[in-house]
Amino acid sequence: MELREKIEQVIAEEPVALFMKGTPQRVMCGNSLRALEALHRAGASVTAVDILPDPRIRQELSAVSGWPTIPQVFIGGELIGGADITEELAESGELEEKLESALGAGYRSVRGSKPPTLRVVQK
């Protein structure tokens, strides 16, 4: 499977995907941390993709999404934006609305039972 297809598959199949620098256990960027924390405060389980192991991931991701910066948050296959937008949506309550709309009203019930996961997109 080509790298682009793998990225598209993560976006399409994962309810909440965060393309970030580092992992939830070892965040390598303040903006990635801000986006991750906003998603957690909203009660979302997150699939994180570390873009650092292969520079082509970032390049392909930007080509797929049309968004040049990292992190990139996708909910239900839709690009939400980066850290600033995710935080603004969280502060206004719109992030939880988007999560509920995309994932259903019970999305919070699995919050404690499913820690953030890491899925690395590889060559």
C-alpha positions, 0 to 999 in steps of 0.5 A: 500500500502506498503512503498516501493510501495509508494516510487516507485510510487512517483519516477515513477509518479512525474516528479521531485522528491526530497527525502530530509530532511525537506520540501521546506518550512523548510529544515533541511539539507544543502545538501537538500537545495543545491539540491532544489535550483539547481532544482529551478534555472533550472526551475523545479517544484519539488515534495518533500518527507520529509524522517524525519518523518519515518526512514523506508523511508530512508531505503526503499529509499536506497534499491530502488535506491541503493544510500545511502545518502540523498538527492536523486533527480529523474527526469523522474523516473531516479536517478540523484544523490545527492546535489553535482551531481545535482549542478554540472549538473546545473553548466554545463547546463546538468540539464536543458538538463535532465529536458527538455529531461524528461519533454519536452521543455515547462517544464519551462513555468509552473515554476511560476504557480506551487510552489514546492509541498510536498508529504509525504510518510507515513506508 
